[in-house]
Amino acid sequence: MGAEPGTVLVTTDLTVGGMTCAACVTRVEKKLGKLDGVTATVNLATGMARVSHPAVITSDELVATVEKAGYTAALPEPPKKQESQDAGDVLEETSQERHRLVVTVLLSLPVLVLSMAPALQFRNWQWLCFVLAAPVVVWSAWPFHARAVRGLRHSAATMDTLVSLGVVASFAWSTYALFLGGAGDPWMRMPFTLVPTASDGVAHIYLEAAVGVPLFVLAGRLLEARARHGTGEALRSLARLAAKAVSVRAPDGSERLIPIEELRAGQVFVVRPGERVATDGQVTKGSSAVDLSLVTGEIEPVEVGPGSAVVGGAVNAGGLLLVRATAVGADTQLARITQLVTEAQAGKARAQRLADAVAGVFVPVVLALAATALGFWLGAGADPQAAITACVAILVVACPCALGLATPTALMAATGRGAQLGVLVSGPQALEGLQHLDAVVLDKTGTLTTGHMTVARVTAVPDGLGSDAVLRLAGAVEQGSEHPLGRAVCAYARRESGERQLPNVSEFNALPGRGVRGRVEGRLVEVLAPDEDLPTELEDALAGAEAAARTPVVVCIDGTVEALIEVGDVLRPGSYWAVDRLRRLGVRPVLATGDREAPAQAVAQALGIEEVHSRCTPEGKADLVRELRKQGHRVAVVGDGVNDAAALVDADLGIAMGGGTDVAVGAADVTLVRGDIDALADAVRLARRTLGTIRANLVWAFGYNVVTVPLAMVGLLNPMLAAAAMSASSVLVVANSLRLRAWQPSPSTSPASRRHTR
């Protein structure tokens, strides 16, 4: 039911137990949906229900509603407790299922061998099989019987109903045949055929089907559970990145180890070499290389020093760092990544909703078909055991499990793999949007470019001191400057020279409107705005700087012009390849920036973008998006700032750079955590591969039933083979989804290829 206008809606997550197939999912969703104003999305693979409901409906009412449907429900445990509890539950459940399966195998194998090999059938072999089969039918298949009875009490039929009926029917017919149908004769021999045949006056027994169905279903469930557990490995890996304890340094220099939950923003903590950064923060002392690969997917270590931001979960690969915490708990980037991945896995693609609708009527239809086949064969004068065999085969072979697992397993594997690669998607709708994308509006500053001033190029005069020496001296004199150009030159010189401390400057003097001068190592060093009297070699460099909308400065040593340094907002490494890959994927790139025409055109020319919109206001970007959509394009917007938020919301798909503002990230459907525009092409390719996998899963799930059910109805399928086929269908769907865990991005995103970017 829909909520009344003005009703305040809240979202509650529930852990639902006892679900075994898509029919269970549909039943839980329908039961919750009958509450006024409540909508629910249930995920079979994760066992989670996301419920949107009016605030007046309590979580206890939601839990009670699920329990009335015949399932268990509870509120999720806190993350850390839930992680350990989930691991314990999985271990315990797997151990119980393994124990049940081992006993079933030991009891079933003699029955299967004797039933399928007439040459081995000895006197009273059938009675031995009966004794061995009874515990399998009762104890091994007990979970199916219990869930079937529970569903019956709630007027519900699920896959367990089909399995239970198939096992009971096979065993009941065999019991009749042994005691009343002549099959109990001590010297009775029974041939084994893949296709059921007439009995020649003696009723056949189907104990191999009675034990084979539980055996194959239990084995399939165990393999399926292991595979489904594997699809969530990436999410558990993210959870394991979080530190458990942190060493906090007091103002007097003393240290104490505290649980991570007690850490507060503003406190300074220690990160030693090899340790993980406990939480998001800013380096206050020390310098090191930080490995962000497990957080952002970026494999190259990042150099950090005083003032640098670091992310919780990153590994300190170098020296000792002191870090001031800026975010803790749920506010950290790692926590937001984990939450985004969790929420993405809770959603459903449009195709899966169709599959769930089919699954809702699947089991009743199968029961009707089984009854129809039984009645038809008996009415046509066929042998009763042939009719019973066809009925049992229909019950056993039908499988709605694969329908329920088709989307969630693929989505879990894909979102987990995406998180490992630094691509976070908000859900299946975002994946569908990425798949159909054909136009992308790209912001310039902070998206295609680094977003901060840096040295783009150094041109030295021939036979002079050389660019390295000039840059070192210029950086040294700029240490005394507060101008952004000066800071850019100083930082670049320190990085390129490899010296953490540049030479000292004396007699420093700022020249308003012109530049700075000072004495370094006995030399008079001046960094000034260029005048008209430049060496010929530098005039071409000056023209190139002006064409690229960069700011040029001239370095003079002891009164002699030695070099021209160009400072500006440079392209991100990989931007050229990213735009080129998007074009090859059929996506039209459009540059929209609030910057001036000259730098916008320079960036567009460097990247091969033909359509450019400069001096765009936030409203102008939103209008551009709406115009492209009117032209029939499926439009994505990539941005990182507050000015991009409106366009991100108006687009078919909003994509935020991971280093962008919270407003931009909050408005986006996809976040590129590693801050690399090249990840967008990876996201598009991953989305297409994922939805292709989902479609293949659904085609298999539907096609399997379309083929096997008619075969069972006409008596061409042995119940034991039907059980094996039914179990294999779910395992194959999950295994196909697991292939996404090994998906690799294009080789062009490797560090080696990035060194060749323009």
N, C-alpha and C positions, 0 to 999 in steps of 0.2 A: 504494500500500500504506500502511496505517496504521503509525504509529510505535509502538514498544514503550512500555508505561507506564514513566514515569520518564526517558525519553530526552530529552536536552537538544536542543531545536530552535533553529536559527538561520535567519535570513532573508538571502538573497543576491539581489541584482539582477544580471541579465545583459542585455547588449545583443545582440539576435538579429537577424542579417541574412539576407536572401534570402527572407523571407516575403512572399507576394503575395495571399493570400486566407485565408478562415476555415479552410479545410482544412489550411493550413500551421500555423495556430495550434493546431488540434486535434492534429496530429501531434506538434508539439514538446511540448505538455502531456502527451500519452500516453507519449512516450519518457522524459521526466523522471519521470513518475509510476510507471514500472516500477522505478525505483530504490527500495530498501527505505526506507520512512518519508518519501518525498519527495512533496510536492504542489507544483504550479506553476500560476500564472496568467499567461497570455501576452496582451499587448495588441498588436493589429495596428497600431493607429494610431501608437503611440509606439515600436514595435519593442522593447519591454522585457518581460522575463520576471521575475516575482517568485517566487522559489523558497524554500519552507520545507523544511528538511532537517536530519537529525541532524548534530551537530557533527563526527562522524567522516567524513562525506562532504565532501571538499574541493571548492573552487570549480573546480579543474582537472578533476575528475571530471564536474562538471555541464557545463562547457564541452565536454568530450569527448563527452558523451552527446548534446548538441545537434548537434555536428558529425557524429556518426554518423547522425543523422536527415537529413542533407543540407543543413544550414544553418550559417551562421557564428555564433560567439558569443564574447563577451569581457566582462570586467568593466568597468563604466562608468568613465570618466575622472573625476578630481576636478572639482568644479563649474565653476570658472573655465576650466580647460583644456577641459572638455567643452563649455562654451558656445561657445567660439571654434571648437573642432573640429567641433561640430555645424553651426555656421553655414557653415564651410568645406566640410564634406561635402555639405550641402544644396545649396550653390552649385555645387559640382563635379558632383554628380549631376544637378541640374537642367540644367546646361549640356550635359552629355553627352546627356541625354534630348531636349533641345531640338534639338541637332545631328542626332541620329538621326531625329527627327520631321521636320525640315526636308528632309533628303535623301529621306525616304520620301514626303513630299508632292510633291516635284518629280518623282519617278519614277512615283508612283501616279496623279497627276491625268490625264496623257494616256491611261493605261489605262482609268480610270473613264469619261472623256469618250467615248472611242471605243467602249467596250463598251455604254454607255447611250444613244448617239446613232447609230443605224444610218445616218442620212443622211451622217454624216461618215466612214463606213468606206470607205477607199480600198483599192487593190490591195495585198495583203500586210500590211494593217493588223494582222492577228492576230499575225504574226511580230514586228512592232515591239513590240506589247504583251508578247509572250513575253520578248523581250530586256530590256524595262524591268522586267518583273515578277520576273525571276530574282534580281536583287540585293535586292529587297524581301523575297522569300521566304527568302533565305539570310542576308543581313546585317541587315536591319531586324528580322526576326523571330528573330535569333540568341539574344537573351536568353531568349525563350520556349522555344526548342529546348533550350538549355543547361540551363535549370532543369527541363524535362520529362525530359531524359535523366538528370540527377542524381537526380530523384525516382524514376525507373525503377530506377536502381541500388540504391535503398533501398526498393524495393517500395512506392512512394508515388505517388499521383496527385493533382495539384492543378489549379487553373485553368490554369496554364501548359501542362499536359498537353492540356487541351481546346483551347486556342488553337493549340498546335503541331500537333496532329493535324488540326485544321480547315484550317490553312494548307497543310500538306503534302498532305492529301487533295485540296483544290481544285487545287493546282498539278499534282499527279500526274495527276489526271483530265484536266486541260487539256493536259498533255504527251502523254498517250495520244491524246486527240482530235486534236491537231495532227499527230502523226506516223503514227497508225494509224487514226484514226476519220474521216478525210475532211475535218476542219476546217482542214487545211493548204492547201487549194485557194486559189490567189492571189485569186480573186474571191469567196471565201466571205463571205456576209453573215449576221449573227446579230442577230435582234431582241432587244430588252431588255424583260422583263416583271417585274413585282413578284412574280408567282407563277410558279414553275417550270412549263415546258410540255414536251411531247414534242418530239423532235428532228427528226422528219420524215426519218429516214434518215441525217442528218449529226449527229455528236456535237457538242454545244455545248461551248464552253470557258467556264471560270469563273475567268478571270484577274482579273476585277474583285473576286471574293471573296478570291482569294489575296493581292491587295494591299490590299483594303479592310479585312480583318480586322486586319493589323498596324497600318494607318494609324489606324483608329478606336480600337484598344486603346491604342496609344502616346499618342494625343491624350488619351484618357480618363485614362490613368495620369498624364500631366503635369498636367492640370487637378486631378485627385484629390490629387496630391502637394502642389500649391500650396494647395489648400483645407485639407488635413490640417495643413500647416505653419501655416496661419492659425489653426486651432483652438488651437494651443499658444502663440499670441502673448502672451496674458496672463501665462503662466508666464515667458516670456522677458523680458517687461516687468518682472516682479518681480526677476528676476536682474540686470537692468540698473540697478535702484535701488541696488544695493550699490556703495559707494565703492571706488575703486581705490587711492587714497592719502589720507593724513590728515596734517594739520599738528599736531604734538605740541608743547605748551609745557612747557619745563623750569621748575623752581622759581625760577631766576634771571631768568625772563621771556623767554629766548631760544626760538626756534621752529626746528623742523626737520621736513622732509617725509619721511615713511616710508611704505612699502607697507602697506596695510591689514592684511596678514597678520602684521605685526610689532607691531601695537597690542596692548597688554595691559590687562586690567581694572585700574582704579585710576589709569591715566594720564589727564592732562588734555589735551584737544585743542581746537582752535579751529574754530569754524563761522562763517564770514563771511556777510554778506547774499547770498542767491542760491545758497549752497552747500547740499549735502545733509549731513545729520547722518551721520557715518561709522558710528556704532554706537549701541546703546542706552546711555543714560547719564543723569546728573543734572547740571543746570545749576549751576555754581558761581559764575558771575559774568555779569552782563548780563541784558537782557530783550529779548524779541522776540515776534513772531507766527510760529508754525510751521504750515506747510501739510502736513497729514497725508493729503491726498486720495488720493495714490498708494499709501498703505499701508493706510488704514482705510476709504476710500471716503467719509469725512466731508469735505465741501467747505469748511466754515467754518474759517478759521485759528484756532489755539488760542494764547492768550497764555501765555508761559512766563517764569519768572524764577528767581532763586536758589532751589534746592531742588526745582524742577519736574523731572519725568521726561520725557525725550524719546526718540523711537524712531528707530533707524537707518533711513535712506531718506527721512525727512521733510525738507522744504525750509525753510531759514531765510528768512523773508520780510521780516525787519526788521533789528535791530541785531546787533552782534557778540556771540557767545556763547562762553563757556568751559564745556566739558562734561567731567565726569569719567566715563570709561567704566565701566559696571557689568556689561556682558556683551559678549563678542566671539565672532566665528566662528559656530559652529552654535548657540550659546546665545542669539543675538539673536532678537527677535520676527520680523524680516524673514526670517531663516533658517528659523525654525519655520513661518512661513506658507508659504514656498516648499516645504519638505519635506511639509507637510500636503497642499498642492495636488498635488504629485508623487505621493504615495501614493494620493490619491483617484482620480487618473487611471489607476492601475494596476488598479483593481477592475473587477468585472463585475456587472451586474444579473442577476436570476434569468432574465429573458427572454433575455438574451444567452447564458447558459449553454445554454439550449434551442437557440438558433440555432447555437451551436458544435457541439452534439451532432448536429444535422442536417447541418452542413457536413462533419462527419467521414465521413459515408457518401455525401455529395452527389456527388462526382466519380465514384466507382465506379458509382453508380446511373445517372448520365448516360451513362457509357461503355456500360453494359448496354442502356440505352434506344436509344442510337445503333446498336448492333449489332443489336438487335431490329428496329428500323425498317428497317435495310438488308436484313436477312433477309426481313422480311415483304413489302417491296415487290418484291424479286427473286422470292420464292416466289409472289407473286400475279401474276407475269407482267408487271409494270410495266417501263417503259423503264429500263435500267440507270442512265442519267444522272439520272433522276428519283430513283431510290433513293439514288444517291450524294449528290445535292443535299440530300435530306432528312436524310441522316446527317451531312453537314457542317454544316447549319444547326443541328442539335441540339447538336453539339459546340461551335459558336461562340456560340450564344445563351445557353447555361447559364452562370450567373455566381454563384459563392459569395462574391465580393468584398463585395457589398453586405451580406451577412449578417455578415461579420466587422467591417465598419465601422459598423454601425448604432449600437452602444452606445458604443464608445470615442471616436468623434468628437463625439457629443453630450455625453459626460461631460467631455471635454477643454474643449469650449467653455463648458459650464455651470460647471465648477469654476473656470475662469479668469475668467469673468464674475463669479462669486460672490466671488472674491478681490478683484477690483476694487471691489466694493461692500461689502467688509468682512464677508463671510460665508464661512467656511471649513467645508467638509464633509469628513468622513473617507473617503467613498467612496460607491459606489452604494447600499449598504445604508442609509446615512444618508439619502440622497435618497428611497429607498422609504419609510423611516420618516416623513420629513417629509410625504410625499404623503398617507399614511393617518392622519395625526395628527388626533385629535378631542378631546383633553384636554391641558392644559398646567398644570403645577404651578409657580407663580412664587414665587421668594424675594422678600422685600421689600427688605431693606437691601442696597444695591449693585446691585440688579437693577431694581426699579421706582423706587427712590430713589437719590440720589447716593452714599449710603454715608458721608457726612461732614457734620459740623455746618455749617450756614450760616444766614444770615438769611432767614427765609421771608417776613416782612412787617414794615413799619414803619408805625405809626399815630400821627400827630402830632395834638396838640390844635389846634382852630381858633384862628386869630388868634395863633398862637405863632411861634416862629422858623422853623417849617417842617421837614419830614422831612429834606431834604438837609442843612441846616445842623446839625440835631441829630445826624444820623448821622455827619457829619464830626467833630464834637466828641467824640462817644462813641467813635468809632474811635481818635481821638488818645489819649484817656485809657486805653483798653484796650491800647495798645502796651506798657504796663508789666506786663500780666497774663500769667500762664502758663496760666490756666484755658482749657479748650477753648471755652467760651462767649465768652470775651474774644477769643481768637484769631479766632473766626468773625466777630465784630462788626468787628474791626480789618480783616480781609481784605476783607470786604464793603464797608466804608467806603472803603477804598483803591480797590477796583475801581469802585464807583459814582461816586466823585468824580473819577476819572481822575487823581488825584494819586499819584505813586509814593512821595512822602514826605509823611505827614500832619504837622500842627503838633506841636511838641515839648510834652511834659507836664512840669510841675514839681509839687513837693509831693505826689507820688504816694503813695497809701496804700491798701493792701488791707484790706478789712474782712471778716474771716473769717465765712463764713456769710451775708454780706449783699451784697458786691460790691466796687467800687473807687471811689476818688475822686481827683481831681487838678485842677490848675489849668492851663487851656489858653487861651492868648491873653487872659489876665487874667480869665477866667471860671472859677467853681467848677463843675466837671462831675462828677456822680455817676451811676454806673450800678449800680442796686441791684435786689434782688429786690422785687417789688411788695408793698405792704401793702394794708390794707383801705381806706385813704383815697385813692381815685383819682378823678380827674375823671370825670363821667358818660360822656364821649365814649370814655374808655379802658376802662370796665367791660365794654362789649360785646366789645371786642377781647380783653380778658383771658379772657372766657368762651369765645370762639372758639379761643384758643390752647390752653386746657385741653382742649377737645373734640377738638382735633387732636393732642393729646399733644405740644405744643411747649412749650419753656421760655421764659416771658416775663421780660423785664427792663425796668425803668423808668429813663428818662433824666431827671435833674433838672439844670437850669441855674440856678445862683445861687439854689438852694432852691426853684425852681418846676418842677413836673412838666411836661415838654414832650412826651414821646412814650413809647410802649411798643413795644419791639422783640421780635419772636418769633423764637426760634432753634430749629432742629430739622433733621432729615434730610428734605430736600424731595424732591418727585417729580422724576425725570429729565424733561427736556424730551422730549416725544413719547410718554410712557408711556400717556397717555389714548388717543391715537390708535392706539398699538400694540395695546392691549387691545381696542379697538373693532374694529380690522381683523381681529384673530384671531377675534372672535365672528362677524363677517360671513363669514369663511372656514369657519365651522362648527366652530371649536375652542373648547372650554369652558375658561375661565380659572379657576384655583383658587389662592388665596393661602395660602401656608404659610410662617410665619415664627417665629423663636424670640423675637420681640419680644412686648411686653405686648398685651393685648386692645385698649386704647384706640388706640394708634397703628396697629395692624393694621386695626381697623375704619375709622379715619379714611382710611387709604390706599385700602382697599377701596371705601369710599363715594365717594371722589373719582374712582375709576377705573371704578365701576359693576360691581365684582366681587361676586357674591352669596355664594360659598362661601369662608369664611375659617377658617383654622386657626392660632391664635396659640400662643405658648409651645411650639412644636414642637422637640423634640430631634432630632438627626440620625437616631436610630432611629425617631422618630415620623414624620419625613418619608418615610423608606423604607417604613414601614408604610402610610402614606397612599397611596404609589405602588402598592404591592401590592394594596391594597383597590380602587383605581380600575381596575387591570388585571383583577381578579376580576369587576368589573362589566361587563367587555367593552370597556373603553376602550383606545385606543392612546395611551399617556401619554408626554409629554415633560416633563422637569424643566429649568427654567432657574435657574441659580445661579452664584455667583462665589466661594464660600468653601469652606474645608475641611469645614465642617459640611454642605455640599451634596453632597460626593463620593459618599457611600453611596447617596443617592437618585438621583444621576446615573447610577450603574452599574445600579441596579435598574430604571430606567425603560426603556421601549422605545427612547427616544431621549434622550440627555443633551446639554444645550445650555449652554455656558459663556459668560459675559461675558468679553470680551477683556481687561479690566482685572482679572480675578479671579486667584485663587491658582493656582500651577502644578498643585496637586492637582486642583482643579476642572477646569482646562483639560485635564489629562491624562485625566480620567475621562469627558470629553464626546465625543460624536460630531460635534457642530457647535459652532463657536466664532464668536461675534459680535465680530469684531475691533474694530469701532469703538465698542464698549461702549454701543450704543444698542439698547434693547429693541425698537424699531420695526423693526430689521433682521430680527427673527424672522418677521414677516409676509412680508417680502421673501423670506426663505429658503423659507418654505412655498410661496409662489407660484412661485419659481424651480424648486423641486423638482417641482411639478406640471407646469410647462411642459416641464422636461427629460424627465421620464418619458413625457409625451405625445409628445414628439419622438422618443424611442427607440421607442415603440410604432408611431408612424407609419413610421419607418425600417424596422422589422422587417416590418410589414404590406406595405410596398412591396417589400422584398427577397424575401419569400416569394411575394407575389402576382405579381410580375414573372415568376418562374420557373414558377409554376402556369399562367400564361396562355401564355407564349411557347413553352415546351417542347412542349406538345401541338400548337400551330400548326406548329412545325417538323416534328413527327413525321408529320403528315398532308400535308406538302408545301406548306403555305401561307405559307412564310417564306423569302425569298431570303437566302442566306448573308451577303451584304454588308449588308443591312438588319439581319440578326441581330447582326452585329458592332457596328453603330452602336447598337443597342438595348442590347446588353450593356455597352458603355462608358458609355452614358448612365445606366444604373441606379446605378452606383457614384458617379458625379458628382452625381446628384440626391440620394442619401443624404447625402453630405458637405455639399452645399449646404444641405440642410434643417437639418443640425446647426449650420452656421455662423450661421443666423438667431439662435441663442441669444446670440451675441456682441453683438448689438444689443438684447438684452432690457433693458427699463427697469423699475425698481421703480415702485410706486404714486406718483402725484404728491403724496400726503399726506406723503411723506418729504422733500419739498423744504424748504429753510430757510424759505421764505415761509410754508408751512403750519405749520411747527414753532412759529412765533411765535404761533400761535393755540392752542397746546396749553394745557390747563388746569393 
